[in-house]
């Protein structure tokens, strides 16, 4: 099945975790991905919250697979900031391989943040955000079709 960020918004947190657990890490992505924050998944407010965050706070991530890094695109004008190291390691959720987006050595602002992503379809990744080791929210990354 092919998934989209809008489908994730209507799924429950448990369903998102289950999909994440069933999915393989996939390849470390390269290039620019549109991001969708998934807050209050499965509620009537999830899409509205995601839209506001996308407009004013976070638009997505730009990966440089060759260098194992990424930059988040933030603010209304898409400033490339908040760098993370990108590598494969065991997930905090289930211990299986995932792609880790590690801010601990690259950002004072986000040093407590660890994102994990897995490929759930062609060009689509589902992610989980952790504050230290506590799961906080989910997010989606959608890369343009080539």
PyMOL commands that set and color helices and strands:
alter all, ss='L'
color gray80, all
select helices_A, chain A and resi 5-10+13-22+46-56
alter helices_A, ss='H'
color red, helices_A
select strands_A, chain A and resi 31-38+58-64+69-74+79-90+97-102+113-121+124-131+134-143
alter strands_A, ss='S'
color yellow, strands_A
deselect
rebuild
show_as cartoon
